[in-house]
Amino acid sequence: MLGLRRMMGFSVRGALDVIVAGVSLVIGLGFWVLVTSILCSVAFIRCAKLPS
């Protein structure tokens, strides 16, 4: 029984590690997308105003 509990503990710990890594990846990519979209919007607005 102890071996099964130990295996379950490792699998739960591994699943939690994967979940935490996925959440931090989503937060990091979301921040990168936010900064990139702001910079691209500013560049587009500046280029769109040039001819006029």
Beta strands, then each sheet from edge to edge (+ up, - down):
end
